[in-house]
Amino acid sequence: MHVVVLQFPGTNCEYDTKYAFEKLGAKVTIIWHEETSIPEDTKLIVLPGGFSYGDYLRSGALAKHAPIMDAVKVYANNGGYVLGICNGFQILTETELLPGALKRNDNLHFISKYHHIKVVNNDNKFLQELQIGDILNIPIAHHDGNFYIDEAGLEDLKNNNQVLFQYCDKDGNNQILNGSIEQIAGICNKTKNVFGLMPHPERAMEILLGCDDGVKMLLGFLK
């Protein structure tokens, strides 16, 4: 399986992401934002975490204009799988490949720690190795992770099983982390080929480093 990881000025998780998918047996290519095409054998595009363009103006707002994003949109609109992690999630909302927006955390502080998330829906390729209600302990690191969507949009997300994760405690009880509406930590689009989440599964691949809960999350793409 060939995974393409995008790289923007300010990206800082591209090599962690490359390592994570190579650990699972994938071939991984990192592509610079000024490229204009995606390799034909690509099975998944990942927009990794970091601070694309320094988060100037608004997180992801400049990255959506990068030359490579035209190819990403064509790929996604043709049914190709796309995963956005943290800043990648922000970019996907800015390009309208995912609904909603990521705002400043409600406490106005950068949050960096392990935190529990709960699987809400698994009827998609990404989470097919997990069960509804599974609780994962995944690193988070963001300043603008407060997911917002209007009432009509939230209803659509629920009706179409587009909510992937919610922040919770170790027992699975919903827990406020950054102000996200209904504690949402990740979503997908209606056709379930574009996914975005704020937590970093690529940083949860080794028990030696604290946790390997990210393995089952990313493994779904290779099945």
C-alpha positions, 0 to 999 in steps of 0.5 A, spaced: 500 500 500 502 506 498 501 512 503 502 519 501 504 524 506 504 532 505 509 536 507 508 544 508 512 549 511 511 548 518 509 541 518 512 537 524 509 530 524 511 528 517 516 523 519 512 521 525 507 519 520 511 516 515 514 511 521 507 509 523 505 507 516 512 504 515 511 500 521 504 497 519 508 495 512 506 501 507 510 504 502 510 512 504 512 518 500 513 525 503 510 530 498 512 537 498 506 542 498 509 545 491 508 539 487 501 539 483 500 531 482 499 525 486 502 518 484 497 514 481 498 508 485 496 512 492 491 509 496 491 514 502 493 521 503 495 524 510 495 531 512 499 531 518 500 535 524 504 541 525 503 549 524 502 549 516 505 556 514 506 558 521 498 558 523 498 565 520 491 568 519 488 562 521 490 554 522 490 551 515 487 557 512 494 558 507 495 551 506 488 550 503 491 555 497 498 550 496 498 547 489 498 540 491 491 541 494 488 542 488 490 534 486 488 532 493 481 535 492 480 531 486 483 525 489 478 526 495 472 527 490 473 521 486 473 517 492 480 517 494 482 516 502 484 522 505 486 523 513 487 529 516 491 529 523 491 535 527 493 541 523 491 536 517 484 536 520 484 544 520 486 544 513 481 539 511 475 544 514 478 550 511 478 546 504 471 544 505 473 537 504 470 536 511 464 540 515 465 545 521 471 549 523 476 548 528 477 554 533 481 557 539 481 552 545 476 555 550 481 556 555 486 559 550 492 555 552 496 550 548 494 543 550 499 537 550 498 531 553 495 524 553 488 524 553 482 518 552 477 518 546 471 514 545 470 511 538 463 513 536 462 510 529 466 505 526 462 503 519 468 506 515 475 504 513 479 508 518 476 505 524 474 498 522 479 494 527 475 498 533 469 497 536 464 502 538 465 504 545 472 502 545 477 507 549 483 509 546 489 513 550 492 518 544 496 524 545 493 531 543 497 537 542 493 543 539 491 550 540 486 550 535 482 544 536 475 547 539 471 543 533 464 547 532 459 546 527 452 549 527 446 545 529 443 543 522 450 541 521 451 537 527 444 533 526 447 531 519 453 529 522 449 524 527 444 522 522 450 520 517 454 517 523 460 522 521 462 523 528 468 518 529 471 520 536 469 524 543 473 526 548 472 522 554 475 520 561 478 513 562 471 510 563 468 513 557 464 518 560 464 524 555 469 530 558 470 537 556 477 538 553 478 544 549 470 546 548 469 542 542 461 541 541 459 535 544 466 533 545 467 531 538 475 529 537 474 527 530 469 526 524 468 524 517 465 526 510 458 523 508 461 518 503 466 516 509 473 517 505 475 523 508 477 523 515 479 528 520 481 528 528 485 532 533 489 527 537 495 524 534 495 516 533 502 516 529 505 518 536 501 512 539 505 506 536 510 504 541 508 501 548 516 503 550 514 511 548 507 510 552 502 507 548 500 503 542 493 505 541 494 508 534 496 502 531 489 499 531 486 506 528 491 506 522 491 499 521 484 500 518 487 503 512 491 497 510 485 492 511 
